[in-house]
């Protein structure tokens, strides 16, 4: 658990890369979590970028704000 975030159970994420998945931070669009083998780690995007949720569950990357919907 990283700041209250718990990784999804194994097998809950379709399209994830094995035991590795990325998840948006619930309160800060500049941060995200990487779940590796069930352990959440908090990361931040480089200055001037925000986390963009990917097309498949458990995917995503930092991107320019104008390229992120919402």
C-alpha positions in Angstrom: 0.0 0.0 0.0 1.5 3.3 -1.1 -0.3 6.3 0.4 -3.5 4.3 0.6 -3.3 2.8 -2.9 -3.5 -0.9 -3.2 -2.6 -2.8 -6.3 -5.3 -4.9 -8.1 -5.2 -8.6 -7.4 -3.3 -10.7 -9.8 -5.4 -11.5 -12.9 -7.7 -8.5 -12.4 -6.0 -6.3 -15.0 -6.6 -7.4 -18.6 -3.8 -6.4 -21.0 -1.3 -5.8 -18.3 2.3 -6.7 -18.9 2.6 -9.8 -16.6 3.0 -8.6 -13.0 3.6 -5.0 -14.0 0.9 -2.3 -14.3 0.5 1.5 -14.1 -2.4 3.3 -12.4 -3.3 7.0 -12.2 -3.0 8.7 -8.8 -6.5 9.5 -7.5 -5.8 13.1 -6.6 -2.8 14.3 -8.6 -2.6 14.0 -12.4 1.2 14.5 -12.3 1.6 11.2 -10.3 1.0 7.6 -10.9 1.6 4.2 -9.3 3.5 1.2 -10.7 2.4 -2.1 -9.3 5.2 -4.7 -9.6 4.4 -8.1 -8.2 1.6 -6.7 -6.1 3.6 -3.9 -4.5 2.6 -0.3 -5.3 5.3 2.4 -5.9 4.5 6.0 -6.4 6.2 7.9 -9.2 5.9 11.4 -10.7 5.9 12.6 -14.3 8.6 15.0 -15.5 7.8 18.7 -15.0 5.2 19.9 -17.5 3.7 16.5 -18.1 0.8 14.6 -16.6 -0.1 10.9 -16.5 -2.2 9.7 -19.4 -4.2 6.4 -18.8 -3.4 3.9 -21.6 -5.8 2.2 -24.0 -5.6 -1.1 -22.0 -6.1 -1.7 -18.3 -2.9 -1.1 -16.3 -1.1 0.9 -19.0 -0.3 4.6 -19.4 2.6 7.0 -19.6 3.4 10.7 -19.0 2.3 13.0 -21.8 1.9 16.7 -22.5 -1.3 18.0 -20.9 -2.8 19.0 -24.3 -2.6 15.3 -25.3 -4.6 14.1 -22.3 -8.4 14.2 -22.4 -10.3 15.6 -19.4 
